[in-house]
Amino acid sequence: VLSGCSLAQQSKPLSVTGESLKAAGDQFVAVASVYKHGCDVSKAIPQPQCQEFRVFGERFKVAYPLAIGVWESARSPGDAAAQGEAERVILGLATDLSSLAVRGMALVGDKR
């Protein structure tokens, strides 16, 4: 997922950021499924980590639509500030989500 967010990719057109934004949304759905299983079904993920994901999930649900709005406005040519803000928000969400995904998958593994 983060391949679209790599530093080498940041200088490419904003469409790469849009692809990264879509990938972050898709990854959130997949990771939420892992946490749902690991927190509620198999109980393989400790409750403090489940709570951390719940808090992140609430933040993601607010920030993701805002990031889409920033991205849409940043598509205007020459709006470097909006483009930078869109990249910052998307990279922050993707980085936090990837960290939670790795930790959750390490505990749940292929038990789903």
C-alpha distance (Angstrom), angle and dihedral (degrees) to the residues before:
residue distance angle dihedral
V1 . . .
L2 3.76 . .
S3 3.79 93.0 .
G4 3.78 88.0 88.9
C5 3.80 89.0 53.7
S6 3.79 100.2 49.0
L7 3.77 118.5 130.2
A8 3.79 90.6 -114.7
Q9 3.80 89.4 57.6
Q10 3.82 97.2 49.1
S11 3.79 94.3 85.2
K12 3.82 91.9 56.7
P13 3.80 122.7 95.6
L14 3.78 119.7 -66.1
S15 3.83 90.6 -103.4
V16 3.83 86.9 79.7
T17 3.79 88.4 58.7
G18 3.80 89.3 49.2
E19 3.80 89.8 52.4
S20 3.79 89.2 49.1
L21 3.78 90.5 50.4
K22 3.80 91.4 52.7
A23 3.81 90.7 46.6
A24 3.82 90.5 51.3
G25 3.80 90.0 53.3
D26 3.80 91.3 49.2
Q27 3.80 91.1 46.7
F28 3.81 91.1 50.3
V29 3.81 90.5 56.3
A30 3.82 91.3 48.8
V31 3.81 94.5 46.1
A32 3.81 91.5 46.3
S33 3.80 87.6 56.6
V34 3.81 90.8 52.7
Y35 3.80 91.5 49.3
K36 3.81 92.4 45.3
H37 3.78 89.5 55.6
G38 3.81 95.9 39.4
C39 3.80 95.2 45.4
D40 3.79 102.9 35.2
V41 3.82 107.4 23.6
S42 3.81 112.7 27.2
K43 3.83 95.9 18.8
A44 3.83 87.0 -143.7
I45 3.81 92.8 134.8
P46 3.82 115.5 71.8
Q47 3.81 114.9 -115.1
P48 3.84 94.6 -116.6
Q49 3.81 89.0 57.8
C50 3.82 90.4 45.3
Q51 3.79 88.6 53.1
E52 3.81 90.4 48.8
F53 3.80 89.6 54.6
R54 3.80 91.5 46.8
V55 3.81 90.2 53.7
F56 3.81 90.6 46.6
G57 3.81 89.7 47.6
E58 3.79 91.5 55.9
R59 3.81 90.4 48.2
F60 3.81 90.8 47.2
K61 3.82 92.0 50.6
V62 3.81 89.0 56.2
A63 3.81 99.4 37.4
Y64 3.81 98.4 43.2
P65 3.83 96.7 63.9
L66 3.81 88.8 43.5
A67 3.81 89.7 51.2
I68 3.80 89.4 52.1
G69 3.81 89.5 52.3
V70 3.79 92.4 48.3
W71 3.79 90.1 47.1
E72 3.80 91.9 50.6
S73 3.80 92.5 50.4
A74 3.82 91.2 43.7
R75 3.78 91.1 60.2
S76 3.80 87.4 80.2
P77 3.80 108.0 106.6
G78 3.75 114.8 -105.2
D79 3.81 96.9 17.7
A80 3.80 95.0 124.7
A81 3.81 93.5 159.4
A82 3.81 93.2 56.3
Q83 3.80 90.7 43.7
G84 3.81 90.3 52.7
E85 3.81 91.6 47.8
A86 3.81 91.4 49.2
E87 3.80 90.7 51.0
R88 3.82 91.9 46.9
V89 3.81 93.3 51.4
I90 3.79 94.4 44.1
L91 3.81 93.5 46.4
G92 3.80 91.1 48.6
L93 3.80 93.2 50.8
A94 3.80 93.2 44.1
T95 3.81 93.3 47.6
D96 3.80 94.2 49.6
L97 3.79 92.1 44.0
S98 3.80 92.8 49.2
S99 3.80 91.3 51.7
L100 3.80 91.6 51.2
A101 3.82 90.8 45.4
V102 3.79 93.2 53.9
R103 3.80 92.7 47.7
G104 3.81 93.3 45.8
M105 3.80 94.9 46.7
A106 3.81 90.9 48.6
L107 3.80 88.7 59.8
V108 3.80 99.9 37.7
G109 3.81 98.6 34.8
D110 3.80 113.8 164.5
K111 3.81 94.0 -27.8
R112 3.81 93.5 108.0
